[in-house]
Amino acid sequence: GKKTKHYRRKKEEFKMAASGKHVAVLLAGCGVYDGSECTEAVSMILHLERTGCTFDAFAPNKNQVHTVDHTKGTASEDPARNVMVESARIVRGAIKDVSEFDVSKYDALVIPGGFGAMKNLCTYAIDGADKYEIDAGVKKMIEDSLSSKTVVGLSCVAPMLLPKVKEGLKFTVGKSKGDDFPYAGTCGDATKLGAKHVECDNKGVVIDEENLIVTAPAFMQDTGYWPVFENIGQMVDAVVKMMGQK
């Protein structure tokens, strides 16, 4: 019907806008509690392809902080697992070391959430807001993107990487109140670190027009898998639109 036709037309428009755009996806392992959130990572890849983008996946070549048994929630440091090796599971083996990232080859950088982003890409989940540090290779990747006006898209808790790169950036990590926002305290931490935090649920995205950053709450709100897939779609659509305007 009319609706389908409109959606198809919209899809074609996005595809044309994104035609030939190449995107870097930064992963942090495989699994919500010690790596990248799998639904968010796969949703990013699917929406990038939906909009006609190609992508390369990257991860730091180092050991994970620990491995979490996802059935029990228990963490073990032995045997050690490598972040890049684990991330390769999500992308059928096609992974590159963050040290290989050359910003001139990419139109955007996108980063899914998951505790791995806050354990392996930075140490926010380990050391807290006052003491956490960002991985040097990851910092360079984001720094290079911001300074070259390469579009950056981040979902869930991943925007907490940003305050360790540049102060005063505008982003969202969800809302500071509500039963379906289990990580509500993160919003206060973002503000404390000098960010311009905007409260947002996972029916929308927040755009920093000046710095070309798009952020989506995704699983910062506990409403199921499909809303996260759709929210990542909104994020990717906004990233694509920004790439087209450059």
C-alpha positions as CSV (number, residue, x, y, z in Angstrom):
1,G,0.0,0.0,0.0
2,K,0.8,3.7,0.3
3,K,2.8,3.2,3.5
4,T,5.1,0.5,1.9
5,K,5.7,2.6,-1.1
6,H,6.6,5.6,1.1
7,Y,9.0,3.4,3.1
8,R,10.6,2.0,0.0
9,R,11.1,5.5,-1.4
10,K,12.6,6.7,1.8
11,K,14.9,3.7,1.8
12,E,16.0,4.4,-1.7
13,E,16.7,8.0,-0.8
14,F,18.9,6.9,2.1
15,K,20.7,4.4,-0.1
16,M,21.5,7.1,-2.6
17,A,22.7,9.4,0.1
18,A,25.0,6.8,1.5
19,S,26.2,5.3,-1.8
20,G,29.9,4.8,-1.6
21,K,30.2,5.8,2.1
22,H,32.7,3.7,4.1
23,V,32.3,3.3,7.9
24,A,34.5,2.0,10.7
25,V,32.8,0.0,13.4
26,L,34.6,-0.2,16.7
27,L,34.0,-3.4,18.7
28,A,34.9,-4.3,22.3
29,G,34.5,-8.1,22.4
30,C,31.5,-10.3,22.1
31,G,28.7,-10.3,24.7
32,V,27.0,-7.6,26.8
33,Y,28.8,-8.1,30.1
34,D,32.4,-8.2,28.9
35,G,32.3,-7.1,25.3
36,S,30.1,-5.3,22.7
37,E,26.3,-5.7,23.1
38,C,25.6,-8.1,20.3
39,T,22.2,-6.8,19.3
40,E,23.5,-3.3,19.0
41,A,26.6,-4.3,17.0
42,V,24.6,-6.5,14.6
43,S,21.9,-3.8,14.3
44,M,24.5,-1.2,13.3
45,I,25.9,-3.5,10.6
46,L,22.4,-4.3,9.2
47,H,21.4,-0.7,9.2
48,L,24.7,0.4,7.6
49,E,24.1,-2.1,4.8
50,R,20.4,-1.1,4.5
51,T,21.6,2.4,3.8
52,G,24.2,1.3,1.2
53,C,27.3,1.8,3.4
54,T,30.3,-0.5,3.4
55,F,32.2,-1.1,6.7
56,D,35.3,-2.4,8.4
57,A,35.3,-3.6,12.0
58,F,38.1,-2.7,14.4
59,A,39.0,-3.7,18.0
60,P,42.0,-3.2,20.3
61,N,44.4,-6.1,20.1
62,K,44.8,-6.7,23.9
63,N,43.4,-8.9,26.6
64,Q,39.9,-8.3,28.0
65,V,39.7,-7.2,31.6
66,H,37.9,-10.5,32.3
67,T,35.5,-13.0,30.9
68,V,31.9,-13.1,32.3
69,D,29.9,-16.2,32.3
70,H,26.7,-14.8,30.9
71,T,24.5,-17.5,32.5
72,K,25.8,-16.7,36.0
73,G,27.3,-13.2,35.9
74,T,30.6,-14.4,37.4
75,A,33.8,-13.0,36.1
76,S,37.1,-14.8,35.6
77,E,40.5,-13.5,34.5
78,D,41.8,-16.9,33.6
79,P,42.2,-17.9,30.8
80,A,42.6,-14.5,29.3
81,R,40.6,-13.7,26.1
82,N,41.7,-11.2,23.5
83,V,39.3,-8.3,22.7
84,M,40.1,-8.4,18.9
85,V,39.8,-12.2,18.7
86,E,36.4,-12.2,20.6
87,S,35.1,-9.2,18.5
88,A,35.8,-11.2,15.3
89,R,33.0,-13.6,16.3
90,I,30.4,-10.8,15.5
91,V,31.9,-10.0,12.0
92,R,32.6,-13.5,10.7
93,G,36.4,-13.1,11.3
94,A,36.8,-9.8,9.4
95,I,38.5,-7.6,12.1
96,K,41.3,-5.1,12.2
97,D,43.5,-3.8,15.0
98,V,42.6,-0.2,16.1
99,S,46.3,0.7,15.3
100,E,45.5,0.2,11.6
101,F,42.7,2.8,11.6
102,D,43.3,5.5,9.0
103,V,40.6,8.2,9.3
104,S,41.1,9.4,5.7
105,K,39.6,6.1,4.5
106,Y,36.3,6.5,6.4
107,D,33.2,8.7,6.3
108,A,32.0,7.8,9.8
109,L,32.9,5.8,13.0
110,V,30.2,4.0,14.9
111,I,30.5,2.3,18.3
112,P,28.0,0.0,19.9
113,G,27.6,-0.2,23.7
114,G,27.9,-3.1,26.1
115,F,30.0,-3.3,29.2
116,G,33.1,-4.2,27.1
117,A,33.0,-0.6,25.8
118,M,33.4,0.5,29.4
119,K,35.9,-2.2,30.4
120,N,38.1,-2.8,27.4
121,L,37.8,0.5,25.4
122,C,37.9,2.5,28.6
123,T,37.8,1.6,32.3
124,Y,34.6,3.5,33.4
125,A,32.9,0.2,34.6
126,I,35.9,-0.7,36.6
127,D,37.3,2.5,38.0
128,G,34.2,4.8,38.0
129,A,33.7,8.4,36.8
130,D,36.5,10.0,38.8
131,K,39.4,7.7,37.8
132,Y,38.6,6.0,34.5
133,E,41.0,6.1,31.6
134,I,40.5,5.5,27.8
135,D,42.6,3.0,25.8
136,A,45.2,5.0,23.8
137,G,44.4,3.5,20.4
138,V,40.7,4.1,20.9
139,K,41.3,7.7,22.0
140,K,43.3,8.3,18.9
141,M,40.6,6.8,16.7
142,I,37.9,9.1,18.2
143,E,40.2,12.1,18.3
144,D,41.1,11.7,14.6
145,S,37.5,11.4,13.7
146,L,36.4,14.5,15.6
147,S,39.3,16.6,14.4
148,S,38.7,15.7,10.7
149,K,34.9,16.2,11.0
150,T,34.3,12.5,10.4
151,V,30.8,11.6,11.7
152,V,30.7,9.6,14.9
153,G,27.7,7.5,16.1
154,L,27.5,5.8,19.5
155,S,24.9,3.8,21.2
156,C,24.0,2.8,24.8
157,V,26.8,3.5,27.2
158,A,29.5,4.0,24.5
159,P,29.2,7.9,24.6
160,M,31.0,7.7,28.0
161,L,34.1,7.4,25.9
162,L,33.6,11.0,24.7
163,P,34.5,12.9,27.9
164,K,37.9,11.3,27.8
165,V,38.5,12.7,24.3
166,K,37.0,16.2,24.5
167,E,35.1,18.2,27.1
168,G,31.7,19.7,26.5
169,L,30.4,17.3,23.8
170,K,26.6,16.9,23.5
171,F,25.3,13.4,23.9
172,T,22.8,11.1,25.6
173,V,23.1,8.0,27.8
174,G,19.4,7.8,28.4
175,K,17.4,9.2,31.3
176,S,18.3,9.9,34.9
177,K,15.0,8.5,36.3
178,G,12.6,5.7,35.5
179,D,12.2,2.0,36.3
180,D,13.1,1.0,32.7
181,F,16.5,3.0,32.9
182,P,18.6,0.6,35.0
183,Y,21.8,2.7,34.4
184,A,20.2,6.0,35.3
185,G,23.2,7.2,37.3
186,T,25.4,7.3,34.2
187,C,23.6,10.6,33.2
188,G,24.9,12.4,36.3
189,D,28.4,11.1,35.7
190,A,28.3,12.5,32.1
191,T,27.3,15.9,33.4
192,K,30.0,15.8,36.2
193,L,32.6,15.1,33.5
194,G,31.6,18.3,31.7
195,A,29.4,16.8,28.9
196,K,26.3,18.5,27.7
197,H,24.0,15.6,28.6
198,V,20.6,15.5,27.0
199,E,17.9,13.2,28.5
200,C,16.4,10.9,25.8
201,D,14.6,7.6,25.6
202,N,15.2,5.0,23.0
203,K,12.6,6.3,20.6
204,G,14.9,9.1,19.7
205,V,18.5,10.2,19.2
206,V,20.6,13.2,20.2
207,I,22.7,15.1,17.7
208,D,25.7,17.3,18.3
209,E,25.6,19.3,15.0
210,E,28.8,21.2,15.7
211,N,30.9,18.1,16.3
212,L,29.0,15.7,14.0
213,I,28.1,13.2,16.8
214,V,24.9,11.1,16.9
215,T,24.0,9.1,20.1
216,A,21.2,6.6,20.7
217,P,20.2,5.3,24.2
218,A,19.4,1.8,22.9
219,F,19.8,-0.7,25.8
220,M,20.2,2.1,28.4
221,Q,16.4,1.7,28.3
222,D,15.1,-1.8,29.1
223,T,12.3,-2.2,26.6
224,G,13.3,-5.2,24.5
225,Y,15.3,-6.0,21.4
226,W,13.1,-4.6,18.6
227,P,13.0,-1.0,20.0
228,V,16.9,-1.2,20.2
229,F,17.1,-2.4,16.6
230,E,14.8,0.5,15.5
231,N,16.7,3.1,17.7
232,I,20.0,2.0,16.1
233,G,18.3,2.5,12.7
234,Q,17.4,6.1,13.7
235,M,21.1,6.6,14.7
236,V,22.4,5.2,11.4
237,D,19.9,7.3,9.4
238,A,21.1,10.4,11.2
239,V,24.8,9.4,10.6
240,V,24.0,8.8,6.9
241,K,22.3,12.2,6.6
242,M,25.3,13.9,8.2
243,M,27.7,12.1,5.9
244,G,25.6,13.4,2.9
245,Q,25.8,17.0,4.1
246,K,29.6,17.1,4.5
